[in-house]
Amino acid sequence: MAGAKNHDYHILPPDIWPLIASISALTFTSGMVLFMHRDTMSGWPIVLGLGIAGLIATFFSWFSNIVKEAQAGDHTPVVQLHLRYGMILFIASEVMFFVGWFWAWFDFALFPSHLSDVIGGVFPPKAIEAVIDPFDLPLLNTMILLCSGTTVTWAHHCLIHGDRNGLKQGLWLTILLGLLFSSIQAYEYMHAPFGFGGNTYSSGFYMATGFHGFHVIVGTIFLIVCLVRTYKGHFTPKHHFGVEAAAWYWHFVDVVWLFLFVVVYIWGGWGAPIH
């Protein structure tokens, strides 16, 4: 067509899934609120179930559409740049979640006198008879995550240089290390000397480490999807945002764990009896 210009972007047809994702997220949040007030409010299983179902449907449908767009060549350099911006903002929002948990933890630990009626003016509270030895399973998990950060970097490096076998091996190792981390943390929870809730230490401990454990599971699923796509022949040295985003997310998980290991396991239980 005369006067037409070539652009480095591609206009896609409207998609209903972003709207469904927004509605599902609101429904899920509302269901969680109802669940927290289940003693006085009913109907939370239906609302929560609808929200979860909508989110799962969104994950499969919307994300599959994104993969199809990538394979069709619609992810031009400009589109890839904006996908990177989106991933950066997503990780930044996740960081703020952990800022809240760390803020609460430091408030409990540094100012126990403010909660003297609840925890006896000391931290860990008097109700905590023993804490988890940070240089036992937590240290092992730290080594596992550090190794997994190395293997995912190796996988990304292999992809950039066209080594698909190295990419597969790196992803496999990272996934296995992630599953091993989750298994060890589950074992640690089952044998912890304190239960969930009841005092500030146990609540803060399980919220911070458990929320991180959830992120490890999400990151592992992210890497599994990348591995499946690798076996299907997806990704090239110049077009591989999926692997890059998964690597960013995994490194974020690694860094957060290092803070948790130092602040929660070592510093947070300093001076208390070891289980």
Secondary structure, 3 states (H helix, E strand, C coil): CCCCCCCCCCCCCCCCHHHHHHHHHHHHHHHHHHHHCCCCCCCHHHHHHHHHHHHHHHHHHHHHHHHHHHHCCCCCHHHHHHHHHHHHHHHHHHHHHHHHHHHHHHHHHHCHHHHHHHHCCCCCCCCCCCECCCCCHHHHHHHHHHHHHHHHHHHHHHHHCCCHHHHHHHHHHHHHHHHHHHHHHHHHHHCCCCCCCCCHHHHHHHHHHHHHHHHHHHHHHHHHHHHHHHHCCCCCCCCCHHHHHHHHHHHHHHHHHHHHHHHHHHHCCCCCCEC
